[in-house]
Amino acid sequence: MGRMKKAGESGIAAQYLTRGQALRKLQVSLPDFRRLCILKGIYPRDPKKKANGRDKTYYHKKDILFLQHEPLLKKFRDMKVFLRHRQRLLARHEESRAAQLERNRPVMNLDHLIKERFPTFVDALRDVDDALTLVHLFARLPSRLTSFHSPNVSELCLDLCRQFQSYVAREHCLTKVFVSIKGVYFQAVINGETVTWIVPHKFAQQCPDDVDYKVMFTFLEFYMTLIRFVNFKLYHDVGLVYPPAINKESNEKGQLLSAVILNKVASSEADEIDPEFRVNEADAEPVSLPFRDTVVLLSREVPSDVLEFVLTAGGARVIHEEDYDASVDGDAVTHQIVDRPAIVGEPHPNRDYVQPQWVFDSFNIKTMLPVHPYAVGKPLPPHLSPFVDDDAEGYVPAQRRILDEWANKTGSAARVHDGEEGDESEDEDGADEAAQPAKTTAAEDDDKELAKIMMTKKNKRLYSRMQHGIAEKRKANEALEDKRRKARKTSKKSSPESN
């Protein structure tokens, strides 16, 4: 008779460890274990059989064995020894020796983690979305959120954001932009991969106290290293020096992209550029630049960093108001972005004054929109998201049809006359009627009923849930259509022509 097996010694239960067992196996504290799991990309598991109870957190045994050989464990222990030694010196009031010890503080290098988690550059680009969002967030947050969050970290985050945006603007990789209450959404296509990130608005941030900033800072450490690798590869592929030089004068003025000086590498280093990239660059399709051959002046009250990024990516030359010289650039400026109720001073006769939304809407439809609806002091049209597929949603806003009509017109500098808006509203009535779904025939209904009968019970439940969601979406779209018709009738009754 064989030996009786004990519960948890074999099978699924033996493949997992609780968090307490993992801490004892690795001989680390809970904060260090949490930090190590974040850096290595190891997450808790949900096994079917929880041998030690359902209130425990489980990790795969192979993941813990994988962590035992991590070089960062030695760095964590060295850091603990360093902090204990420094605390002892400070307690003895030996400041000179403590300062000397501080200069020899252990430094953790995360470069090997990037190579380990992202074997190829494409893998890094696919995971760079969250990294860009978090680095842009910490570039706007005040420093000293944690003991490790020094002002130098905020400056480094700002430099990484500036370097990435400079590459995207120079290579014209930006495809979409949308301004929301959460921030500004950007989307770019880099080496065939779609990258989407959020840039928070430049306001004084109120940081809540119930957020664990230590966990966020651990993610930030890894993401900063990742973006540095990505930026280096992007700059190297196009033959630019990395890191780029910074113009101190422009940087002191708070300018983001204007302070970056992009220099080409020497000829000997340029020969080392990947030849595969040169082939792809030659075969690339021509990029649509909506602001080509335009010179845009940014007033001091507008969000200059976001507008400069979008305008530069669209092919425009950007001038900041503090750098503007009327004797040199006065006649060259074609557009001025103003965010005030009225134009201050005498307007320039050969210049269009528009609000910032004109830049975003023009960039999204890849052509310069007429400036009349975006004139200074006028109520702005709706700002539509380019990330929404209106046809798939079943509701096409009126502004979407107007933008599509403007985009299809030849000559992006065409003006909008007052009579055109009325014609567009009349065209919308016909478009609403055409948008109604065609009635299905009796034969098609019979085929659908027959298909339902042949379904299994599971598929029937799934189909009914799908139809319920479609019906709810259709009901919401019909409510929006009714609301738009009522608003149109009200506007027609209140117009002077109806009186």
N, C-alpha and C positions, 0 to 999 in steps of 0.2 A: 504494500500500500504506500503510495507516494505521500510526500509531505503536504499538509494542508496549506493552501495559499492564504496569506493574510490580505485583508482589504487594503488597497492602495499600493500593493507591491508590484502589480502588473496591470496591463491594460491601459485604458485612457487615463485613469486616475493617476497612474505613475508617471505620466508625461508632463504633469504640471506641478508647479510649486506655488505656495502662497507667498505673499509679499514678505512676511516675517521670515519664512524659510530662505527666501532669496537674500535678505539682508544678512542673515547669519552665514550663509554660504560665501557671500562676497566680502563680509566683514566691513561694511560701510554703514553710514548713518542714512536715515530716511531722506534728508535733503540731497545728499550726494547720490543716492540711488535714483531719485527722481530726475536729477540733473543728467545722470549718465544715460538713463533711458531716453530722455529727450534728444540728447546729442547722437545717440546710436540709432534712433528711430525704432525703439522697441516699445510695444504697447501691451496692455493687459489682454488676456484671453478670456473667453467664456466657455469653459468646457461643459460637456453634457452632464458628466458626473462630477460633482464637487465633493471630493472625499472629506475635506476639512470644514464643510459647512458652506451655506449660501451667502454668508456675510463676509466672506474673505475675497481678496483680490488675487487672481491667479495669473501666473506667467508661465510660458512654455519653458520646459526644462532645458531645451537646447539653446534658448535665448540667454538663460542665466549662465550656462556653460560657455557661451560665446562671449559674455561680458567678463568672465574670469581672466581672459587673455588681453583685455583692453589696456593699453599703456596709460590711459588717463587715470586709472586706479592709483598708480604710483604718484601721479601728479596731485591727486586729491590728498593722499597721505602726506606728501611733502608740504602741501599748503597748510595742513593742520599743524604740522611740526613748526612751520614758519610762524603761524599766528600765535602759537603757544609761546614760542621763544620771544617774539616781539612783545607780547603782553607782559612777559616776565621782565624784560628790559625796561619797559615803560613804568612798571610798578616800582622798579629800583631807581627811577629818575635818571637812567642812562640814555639820554636823548641822542647823543652822538653815535653810540653803538646801535641804537634802534634805527637811526637814519641810514647807517652803513648797511644794516641788515635789510632795510627796505629796498635798497638798490639791487639786492640780490634776491628779490622776490621771485618765486617760481612762476614761470610763464607757461601757459597751456597753449599748445599749437593744435588747431583743429583741421589742418590741411589734409591729414590722412583720412579723416572722416568723409571729406568731400569726395576724394578719390574712391573711397570704399562704397559710399551710398549712391554715387553717380558715376558709373563706369564710363559713360560717353557724355559728350557735351549736349546732345539732344535730351538725355535724361535730366540734366540739370535745368535746361530751358523749360521742360514740362513741369518742374516743381518750383519755378522761380516766382510764381504769382504771389503766394503767401509771403515769401521773403521780401518782395518789393513792397507789399502793403505794410508789413510790420516795420520795415526800415524807414519808409516814408512817415509812418506814425511817430516813431521815436525821434525823427528829425524835427517834428513840430512840438513834441512834448517838452515840458520844462525838465531840467536835469535834477539830480538828487532824488529821484523816485525811490531808489534803493541805495545801499552803501556802495554798490559797484557802478551806479549810473552817474558818472562824472560828466562835466561839460565837454570833455574831449570825446566822449562817446557820441554825444549829440552832433558835434562837428564832423565826426567820422561818418555818421549816418547821412548827414547832409552832403558830404563829398561823394559818397557812393551813389546817392540819388542823382546828384548833378552829373556824374560821369555817365550813368546809364541813360539819362534823358538827353545828354549831348550826343551820344551815339544814335539814339532813336531819331532825334531831330535831324542829324546830319545825313543819315541813310534814308530818311523819309519812310520809316517803318510804321509810323502811327496810322491807324485805320479808323478808330472810333473814339469819341469823347462824349461824356454825358455829365452834366452838373446836377447833383442831387443834394438833399439835406445832409447826407452822410459824408459827402465829399465829392471829388471829381473822379469819375471812372474813366480809365484809359484802356485802350486795347491796341496792341501792336502785333505785327507778324514778323518774327525774327527767325531767319533760316527755316522758314516753312512752319514754325510752331507759333500758335496763338498765345499771347501773354496778356493777361488782364490784371490790373491792379488799381487800387484806390489811393488817392492823395487827399488827406484831410484838408479842410479849409484852414486858412491862416488866421485863426482866432486865438484868443487867450484861453487855453484849455483848462477846464476844471477837472482834475483827476479824482475819481471816487476812491474812497478808502477801502472798499470791500473787494478790490481787485488784487490778486496775487502778482505783484510786479516782479517778484523773483523768478517765477516760472516764465513770464514774458521775456525777462532779460536773458534767461537761458536760451530760449528760442532765438532771441536777437543775436546772441554770440554766434550761433551756428549760421544764421541767415546772413550776417555780415560777411562771414568767410565765404559763403556760397556766392554772394553777389560780387565779391572781389574777384573770385575765379571767373565768373561769367563775364564781368567787364574786361578782364585781361584778355580772355579769348576773343571777345568781340572786337576789341581794339587791335589785337594782333592780326586778326583776319583781314582787316581793311588797311593795315599798314600804318597805324597810328601809335604814337608813343603813349605808354601807360606807366604810371598815372599821368594824366595831362597836367600841364602847368596852369596855375591860377593867377589871374590878374588881381593883385591886391587892391588896387584902387576901385575896380568894379565890385570886388567882393565886399569891401567896406560899405559900399552904397546899397548892399542888399540884393544885388543882381545875381541871378542863379546861373543861367546859361551864358550870359554875356561875359562872365568872368572866366570861363573855360577857354584855354588856348590849346587848340588841337594842332599838333605838329606831326608831320610825316616822319617815319623812321628813316635811318640812313639806307643808302642803296644796298649795302651788304646785308643788312638785316631784312630789307624788303624781299630779297631773293629767297628768304626762308619761309615766306608766307605759303600756306597750304595751296598747292596748284588746283586742288579740287574746288576750293572756294573761288578762285579766279574764273574757272569755267562756269560755275553757277552764276557769278556776277555778270559775266558776258551774256548769258542766256536769260537773264532776268527781264521781266516785262517792264516797259516804261511806267514810271510812277506818276499818278495824277496829282498835280500840285495846284490846288485851287487858288493860292495866293501868289502865284508866280508873277514876277515883275512888279510887285507892290512894295511900297515902303510904308510901314505902319508906325505911328507915334503912339506910345502908351502914356496916358495921363497918370499922375501920381496916385490917384484914388482907386485904380483898377487893380485886380490881382495880377501883378506883372509876371510872376513866375509861371503861372498856368498859361496865361495868354502868350507869353513869349515862347513857351514850349510848343503850343499848337500852331502858332503862326510860323515859327521856324520850320516845323515839320511840314507845313504846307507850302514852303518855298518863299516866304516873305522875308524882307529885311526889317528888323525891329530896332526902333530907337526909343530909349527911355527919356522921359521928360527932363531928368537931371543932366542928360548928355546932349540935349537938343540945342542946336545952334541955328537960329533963324536965318542968319546970313549964309550958312552953308547948306543946311538941309531944308530950308523953308519951302522951296519949290519942288523938292524931290518927294516930299511926303504926299501920299495919295489918300490915306485914311488915318483918322485919329480916333482912338477908342476912349470914350468919355462915359463916366458913370455918375453924372450929375443931372439935376433937373433942367438945367439950361447951360448953354455954352458961355463960358466966361470970356469976356473981351470980344474983339472983332473977329468973326470967323474968316478963315482963309478961303478965297474964292475957288481955288483949285483943289479943294480937299473935302472928303466926305467924313462927316462926324457921325459915328455909330456907337451903339451900346455893345457891351462885351458879348451878349448872346449872338450877335451877328457872326462872330468868329466861329463859335461852336457849331451853329446851324450850317454855315457855309462849308465848314470842314467835313461835316457828316455827309452832305450830299455831293461833295467833291466839285463844287463850283461856287463862285462868289454870288451870293444872293443880292437882290436889289436892296438898297440901303434905306428906302423910304419907310418900310414897316419897322425898322430898327433905329429910326432917327432919335436924337437926344430929346428926352421929355415925353416921348410917345409911349403908351402902354404896349408892352411887348407881346408878340404872339406866343402860343404855347411852345415850350421847349420839349421836343419829342425825343424819346430814347432810341438810339440806333440799335440797341441790343434786343428790341422787341420786334418779332415778326408779326406785323398787323394782319396779314392775310391768314396766317395760321391761327391767330387769336379770334378771327371772325369779325373784328371791328376795326375799321380803318378810320382814324380821326380825320376831320376836315382839313386840319393843317398838314397832314401827310399828303393829301391830294394836291394841296397848293404847292408844297415843296417839290413834289414830283413834277408838277407842271413847270415850275421855275427851272428845275434841273434839266428838263428836256428842251428848254428854249435855247436858241443859239444866241450867243452874246451874253455873257454873265453880267455885264454892266447895264442891262436893260432896267428901266425904271418902272415902278408899279403906279398906274394911274388909278384914280378913285373909282372909275367905272368898271375896272377889271374885277374888283372884289365882289361886286354885285353879280357879274356874270358867273364867277366861280361858285357863288352860293346857289345859283340856279342850276348849274351843272351838277352840284352835289345832290339835288333832289332826284335827278335822273339816275345818278350813280347809286343812291340808296335803293331805288326800285330795282336796279339791275343786280344789286348785291343780294336780293332775296333768293334763297335756294329754290331750285326748280322742284315742282311737285313730282313725287315718284309715281310711277304707274302701278296699276293693280298687280301686274305680273311680277314686278320687282318686290312688292310687298309679300306676295305668296312665296317667293323664293327665300326671303328673309325669315318668314315664319317656319318654313320647312327646315332651314338651317338651324334655327333655334331648337326645333324638336330633336334634331340629331345630336345636339350638344350634350356633354356630360353635365352632371349637377355642378361640378366645380367650375366648368367653363361658363355655365349659365350665370352663376353668381358673379363671376368676373365680368361677363358681358353686361349684366345689369348695372354693375357699378360704373363701368365705362359709359354706358348710356346716361346714367344719372349725372355724371360729371359733364358730359356733353350738353345735356339739357340745362344744367345750371349755368354753364358758360353762355349758351344761347340766350337764356333768360336775362343774364347780366348785359349782354350785348344789345338786346332789344330795349332794355331800360335806358342804356346810353343813347341809342338811336332816338327814342321818344324824348329824352331830355334835350337832345340837340335840336329836334324839330320844334319843340316848344320854345326854346331859346331863340330860334330863327324867326318864328312867328312873332314873338314879343319884340324882337329888334326891328322887324318890318313895320309893326304897328307904331312903334315909338319914333320911327325915322321921320324927318321933316317932309319927305315926298308924299307919305301917306296922308298927311294932314292937308 
